[in-house]
Amino acid sequence: MADRTGPRVAVVGGGVFGVTAALHLARAGCAVTLYEQGADLLLGASNVNQRRLHRGYHYPRSPETAREVVEGIRTFVEEYPEAVVADQRHYMAIARTGSLTTAEQYLRFCDEVGLEYREERPSFLRRRSVEVSLRVREYGLDVDTLRRICWRRLRRAGVTVRLRHRVGLTDLRDYDRVTLAAYAGLNHLARGIPGPGDEYQFEVCEKPVVRLPAPYRGTSVVVLDGPFLSVDPLANTDLFLVGNVTHAIHATTVGVLPLVPRGVAGLLDNGVHPPCAHSRFRAFVAAGREFFVGFEQARHDGSMFTVRSVLPNLDRTDARPTLVRRLDERTVSIFSGKIATCVDAARQAVRLVTGDGAPPSALADRAPPRWASGRTATRSGAPT
Ligand SMILES: Cc1cc2nc3c(=O)[nH]c(=O)nc-3n(C[C@H](O)[C@H](O)[C@H](O)COP(=O)(O)OP(=O)(O)OC[C@H]3O[C@@H](n4cnc5c(N)ncnc54)[C@H](O)[C@@H]3O)c2cc1C
């Protein structure tokens, strides 16, 4: 356990970014209390995602995002090696029609960023629907293992964890420092801090969990770059997660706080719900049949739901930066992009919280651009 003579720090948000920040702050000597409103750690977007430990392949229109995850993945693997799933086959395919990136542009992007690939197509991917299919070096993410490791590491570092506690501004009064890692809930707390509140694009997302025929086993495929889909194995199970850029999103708003359709609100961030009237599973299957042989045999086990929060007006590049910022003298916020960047973000947070020198990397102190409010928005890009 670290010698905790440093400041008393509250970390709000028990997702992978908040947990990792709490760990690093405790190791730096801070007395850390981690607050999570849910019944366990890692039940929000850190659980309801495509379980891909990005290596950059996803972002042909944002080389900055690709480079950020290329840098981040090294520190993530060092911190959480047990949660990295390295024995899956990963493919990236460029759709023949409707893609925002051509095969030629994609190959050039991979070469420029230094991403390895070889041309190869999984047996179930329809040749007529894709211009190119590449076997790539990516990893999967085992979130259940990650959750277990996080608990172990937090205990060892001496972090106090308070679950089922929805933090309000008054809860934070007695702390010397505050780190906000509340993702889609960031503005509920950041709004109380003087200065302009940032706007985000909030997307209420469905993540179906399915069983697929034998040829899919152990195989992850992403069809880029437009309103397409992806399948990823759920670690240590026979199940898969399906992503679709269009059908996964039940509602999109741009503003300070998310708007959630009433029917879906009770389904957010609490695991897999059995098939229900709110699911768009049939639309996922219809879209999948265009690319994947046998996809009509997909059996729906249930769906998970969460609110994704991204910077608005970035559809052109589909960029997903991680932003670590000082909001005031006491408060640092972490707005997460890709999971692979969580250790680098935690290190930046420690620097800003403890005042240990100027932030050296691109992750720190970048203010997001300002936008007009109250719009609804549509999505294009990669299916996560
Ligand atoms: C559908 C989808 C697919 C994705 N796919 C991928 C992928 O394949 N790979 C990848 O790298 N990234 C992916 N992402 C992005 C990634 O999942 C997120 O950026 C990341 O998990 C967010 O982590 P976090 O810790 O910031 O947020 P979260 O995991 O959401 O954690 C924030 C926590 O804060 C808590 N909280 C909020 N407000 C309060 C409060 N007032 N008091 C107490 N607790 C509070 C919430 O309950 C929540 O648990 C995906 C995201 C989505 C939504």
The ligand as a Gaussian input file, in Angstrom:
#p B3LYP/6-31G(d) Opt

LIG

0 1
 C      -21.464000       0.876000     -27.674000
 C      -20.027000       1.196000     -27.360000
 C      -19.010000       0.447000     -27.945000
 C      -17.670000       0.756000     -27.661000
 N      -16.691000      -0.071000     -28.140000
 C      -15.414000       0.128000     -27.741000
 C      -14.393000      -0.825000     -28.063000
 O      -14.636000      -1.871000     -28.672000
 N      -13.130000      -0.538000     -27.659000
 C      -12.803000       0.607000     -26.965000
 O      -11.635000       0.817000     -26.655000
 N      -13.756000       1.501000     -26.627000
 C      -15.040000       1.268000     -26.972000
 N      -16.018000       2.146000     -26.574000
 C      -15.645000       3.309000     -25.763000
 C      -15.332000       2.870000     -24.335000
 O      -16.160000       1.809000     -23.958000
 C      -15.522000       4.039000     -23.386000
 O      -14.837000       5.187000     -23.848000
 C      -14.973000       3.696000     -22.003000
 O      -15.331000       2.415000     -21.580000
 C      -15.505000       4.690000     -21.020000
 O      -14.919000       4.389000     -19.776000
 P      -15.196000       5.381000     -18.592000
 O      -14.560000       4.820000     -17.381000
 O      -14.831000       6.771000     -18.994000
 O      -16.797000       5.400000     -18.501000
 P      -17.802000       4.341000     -17.834000
 O      -17.335000       2.962000     -17.958000
 O      -19.171000       4.664000     -18.349000
 O      -17.691000       4.723000     -16.316000
 C      -18.250000       5.924000     -15.795000
 C      -18.886000       5.544000     -14.490000
 O      -19.250000       6.728000     -13.799000
 C      -20.389000       6.417000     -13.020000
 N      -21.009000       7.679000     -12.654000
 C      -21.471000       8.660000     -13.489000
 N      -21.947000       9.695000     -12.766000
 C      -21.770000       9.376000     -11.458000
 C      -22.052000      10.042000     -10.229000
 N      -22.619000      11.252000     -10.185000
 N      -21.741000       9.395000      -9.078000
 C      -21.172000       8.169000      -9.073000
 N      -20.883000       7.486000     -10.213000
 C      -21.166000       8.093000     -11.372000
 C      -21.228000       5.563000     -13.961000
 O      -22.154000       4.781000     -13.237000
 C      -20.159000       4.745000     -14.669000
 O      -19.991000       3.470000     -14.075000
 C      -17.360000       1.844000     -26.826000
 C      -18.383000       2.586000     -26.230000
 C      -19.698000       2.242000     -26.459000
 C      -20.772000       2.981000     -25.728000

